[in-house]
Every structure is written in structure tokens, then in C-alpha cells.
Amino acid sequence: MTKVVVTGAAGMLGSAVIDFFQDNYEVVATDIAKGYESERIRWVCLDLQNEVELSKFISTEKPDVIIHCAALVNVDGCEKNPAFARAIHKGTTESIVKSLAGTACKIVYISTDSVFDGQRNDPYKEQDQINPPNMYALTKAEGEEVVKSYHKGLILRTNIFGWSRAEKISFAEWVLKGIVSGDTLTMFTDVKYTPIHVTHLAEVIHNCIQKNLSGLYHATGSTILSKYDFAKSVADKFGLSSSMLIPSVVDDAGLAAKRPRNMALNNSMLQSKIDFTIPGVDKGIELLKYQIDSGWLRKLKGRTIKSNYKFWES
């Protein structure tokens, strides 16, 4: 059975990947602390910034694939602490690639749609010139360059949504919590993107591994919409009122890091390579709802989930 190591496995994407992969792969999950647990998932906790410890881990495990999900996803946090952002996105990637010298192990590096400056109107393609507008995007792009130098490197640029196992809730959870609570939510109408549910991305990654893909691909959803439209779609799919959603623009938010207005990516090149139709955002939000209704979210979070979608209460 193919052995897959997943870094950042306690995070939102990492949790979805190890959950999806456990049926068909030998899964070794790693993070600072354990996240979602299953009898088919083996955890090895370590600090990826410790190069000696990381090298020993890779040498001992001898994985066939490393899915490098670990990231500092707080964009403003990266702006305030660029050294830490670079250490996580570039430094740990350099350590992994160095440790893989002379092996046939593939590395799948999860990158971001925000490496572009957002000045054009059309969705960006893989061959378009990047121009990172903030430290998060810049350091993720630096990680991309490290992976490009490796003979079995795969870079997937994306923008994800889904359920977080951690107490700090994800964007989709924040939107749903606000709608259920009747809070006023100001949502950007001038930021376009192509989000994909983390479980759908996990299936995309699985297909990429099966096809033995290398290189750079855009692994986003198939719907272009604004953050405001996303929030409205969440309300509609969950049968809730969207009356508390207030349209706004990104320049009025006072954010520390500059955000590109167009983060939409064209996924047609990847779509032509894999045996999986990449879903649009409606299918992703339907899956979001199903994962609550089916009890899957209770399994992921490892605690009781309240009814009426008040999933953040235990």
C-alpha cells in the first residue's frame, strides 16, 4: 500500500486529506499536536522547523508521497511576522526536499490563489506571471520555487473551505455561525475567487497521485463568485435568511495585508488530466451541510455537536 505522509494534518485541509486517504493509503499524519484520530491513521507529532528531527522522520518512514499542507494561513499574521511565515512556507519545504534527495518520493505542495496581484479580470492560468501582493503569498511562492527544483514535485494552487477541527473556526463556519446567530456580516463584493471544499480537494489530490502528475496546476473549484455571493449561497443552501449580509469592499476593511481583488483561477488544465469532475461551489456547500446532517462533523471534531447548526457549541 502506498505510504502517504501528511504535514499540517491537524489543520482543515490536512484533516480532510487524512480522512479521505485512510481507506486506500497507509497514512502517517504529522503536526505539532494530534488532530483527527482513527485506527487507520498513525500520528507522529513533530516540529517541521526542526530540520534534524524532520530529516530523521522522513528517513525512518520512507514515504512514497508527502502532502505538504502545513501553512500559516493567517494572512495578516504573515504580514506582521514575515520571518515565521518564510520559515513555515519556504524553510520547511526546503528541509523536506533536501531530505528526499536520492529518493523516488513525490511531494505535493499546497499553494495559494493569492500569488497573483488580481489586476486582471479573467481567471488566472498556470502560465500567467505571478506578483504576490502580501507576505503570505510571497512566502508561499518561494515554497513553490523550491518544489519546482525537485524532480517529483507537484504544486497545487487553491482556495479552500470546509470544517475545521480546531476551536478556531474556518471562514465557512464563521459565516454560518453569524447567519444562525443573526449577526451583521459585512462581506466583500469586489473580491472574486474559485473556492473548493477540502474533501473535494482531497479527491483531486488522490487523482493527481494516481495519475503521477508533476508540475504546477490550479486546483480550485469551478465557480467564480465573490465572498458576498459565497455567504449568500451558504444561507440559501442551509435554508437560512441572508438579510444580515451587508455588501462591502475590501478597501474599507482596514486589513494589514493587501488583498488581490481577483483570485479566480482557471482549473481547465488540471481538469483535463484527472478522472474527477471538479465540483462548483454549490456542490461544496451541499457537502458542507451533509457533513453536519450525517454526523461526520461530530466524528471530525471529536465532540458533541449542537442541533440547529450551532456546531461551534459543545
Secondary structure as UniProt FT lines:
FT   STRAND          3..7
FT   TURN            8..10
FT   HELIX           12..21
FT   TURN            22..24
FT   STRAND          26..30
FT   TURN            39..40
FT   STRAND          41..43
FT   TURN            48..49
FT   HELIX           51..61
FT   STRAND          65..68
FT   HELIX           75..80
FT   HELIX           82..86
FT   HELIX           87..91
FT   HELIX           92..99
FT   TURN            100..102
FT   STRAND          106..112
FT   HELIX           113..115
FT   TURN            126..127
FT   HELIX           135..148
FT   TURN            151..152
FT   STRAND          153..158
FT   STRAND          160..161
FT   HELIX           171..181
FT   STRAND          185..188
FT   STRAND          192..193
FT   STRAND          196..197
FT   HELIX           198..210
FT   TURN            211..212
FT   STRAND          215..218
FT   STRAND          225..226
FT   HELIX           227..237
FT   TURN            238..239
FT   TURN            243..244
FT   STRAND          245..248
FT   HELIX           250..252
FT   HELIX           268..271
FT   TURN            272..273
FT   HELIX           281..293
FT   HELIX           296..301
FT   TURN            308..309
FT   TURN            311..312
//
